[in-house]
Amino acid sequence: VQRDHWLEKGHTDEYADAMGSLLNTFKHIIKDLRTGTVGESIEVRFDLQDDDGRSVTTDHDEVLMPYWRELANALIHWSEYHAGEESLQVIVDRVATPDAVL
């Protein structure tokens, strides 16, 4: 997803940068799940604060759905091929998750 996508939707440069970081986080988590190198937990976190220092939650955007689908597939793969008796804590923080994601 290009940075301009977020800017064209009226978001700030900071929001666009934070979305870029979020997408990179998705990619790294998916890789770690598929290769079995994930630790005890994974965390999908949107890291942005407003001018008052309050945490900002992402808006859901349909362009994120392929990332959510790939994460779900990677979790299934990890469960089938790498988990053994291990469990995995999944944390989603400040990321809008509509019913289609859950």
C-alpha positions as CSV (number, residue, x, y, z in Angstrom):
1,V,0.0,0.0,0.0
2,Q,1.5,3.3,-1.1
3,R,1.9,6.1,1.4
4,D,-0.1,8.3,-0.9
5,H,-3.2,6.1,-0.3
6,W,-3.4,7.3,3.3
7,L,-2.7,10.9,2.4
8,E,-5.4,10.9,-0.3
9,K,-7.9,9.8,2.3
10,G,-7.1,12.9,4.3
11,H,-4.7,11.5,6.9
12,T,-1.6,13.2,8.1
13,D,2.0,12.4,7.2
14,E,2.4,10.9,10.7
15,Y,-0.6,8.6,10.2
16,A,0.8,7.5,6.8
17,D,4.2,6.8,8.3
18,A,2.6,4.8,11.2
19,M,0.5,2.8,8.6
20,G,3.8,2.0,6.8
21,S,5.2,0.7,10.0
22,L,2.1,-1.3,10.7
23,L,2.3,-3.0,7.3
24,N,5.9,-3.8,7.9
25,T,5.0,-5.3,11.2
26,F,2.4,-7.5,9.4
27,K,5.1,-8.7,7.0
28,H,7.6,-9.5,9.7
29,I,5.0,-11.4,11.8
30,I,3.8,-13.4,8.8
31,K,7.4,-14.4,7.9
32,D,8.1,-15.4,11.5
33,L,5.0,-17.5,11.7
34,R,5.7,-19.2,8.5
35,T,9.3,-20.0,9.3
36,G,8.5,-21.0,12.9
37,T,10.7,-18.3,14.4
38,V,8.0,-16.4,16.3
39,G,8.4,-16.1,20.0
40,E,5.7,-16.5,22.7
41,S,3.6,-13.6,21.4
42,I,2.9,-11.5,18.4
43,E,1.8,-7.9,18.5
44,V,0.0,-6.0,15.8
45,R,0.1,-2.4,17.1
46,F,-0.6,0.9,15.5
47,D,1.8,3.3,17.1
48,L,0.7,6.9,16.8
49,Q,-0.3,9.6,19.2
50,D,-2.3,12.8,18.6
51,D,-1.2,16.3,19.5
52,D,-2.4,15.8,23.1
53,G,-0.4,12.6,23.5
54,R,-3.4,10.2,23.3
55,S,-3.0,7.0,21.4
56,V,-4.7,7.0,17.9
57,T,-6.6,3.9,16.6
58,T,-6.4,3.1,12.9
59,D,-9.5,3.4,10.7
60,H,-10.3,0.1,8.9
61,D,-9.5,0.2,5.2
62,E,-10.3,-2.5,2.7
63,V,-6.7,-2.4,1.5
64,L,-5.7,-4.0,4.8
65,M,-7.8,-7.1,4.2
66,P,-5.1,-9.0,2.3
67,Y,-2.8,-8.5,5.2
68,W,-5.4,-9.8,7.7
69,R,-6.0,-12.8,5.5
70,E,-2.3,-13.6,5.2
71,L,-1.9,-13.2,8.9
72,A,-4.7,-15.6,9.5
73,N,-3.2,-18.1,7.0
74,A,0.2,-17.8,8.7
75,L,-1.4,-18.4,12.1
76,I,-3.0,-21.6,10.8
77,H,0.4,-22.6,9.2
78,W,2.2,-22.0,12.5
79,S,-0.4,-24.0,14.4
80,E,-0.1,-27.0,12.1
81,Y,3.6,-27.1,11.5
82,H,5.4,-25.3,14.3
83,A,3.3,-25.0,17.4
84,G,3.7,-28.5,18.9
85,E,2.5,-28.0,22.5
86,E,3.2,-24.3,22.5
87,S,0.6,-21.6,22.5
88,L,0.8,-18.1,21.1
89,Q,-0.5,-14.8,22.5
90,V,-1.9,-12.6,19.8
91,I,-2.2,-8.9,20.7
92,V,-4.0,-6.4,18.4
93,D,-3.7,-2.9,19.8
94,R,-5.2,0.3,18.4
95,V,-6.1,-1.3,15.1
96,A,-9.7,-1.3,13.9
97,T,-10.9,-4.9,13.5
98,P,-14.3,-5.1,11.8
99,D,-16.2,-8.4,11.9
100,A,-14.7,-9.5,8.6
101,V,-11.3,-9.5,10.3
102,L,-12.4,-11.3,13.5
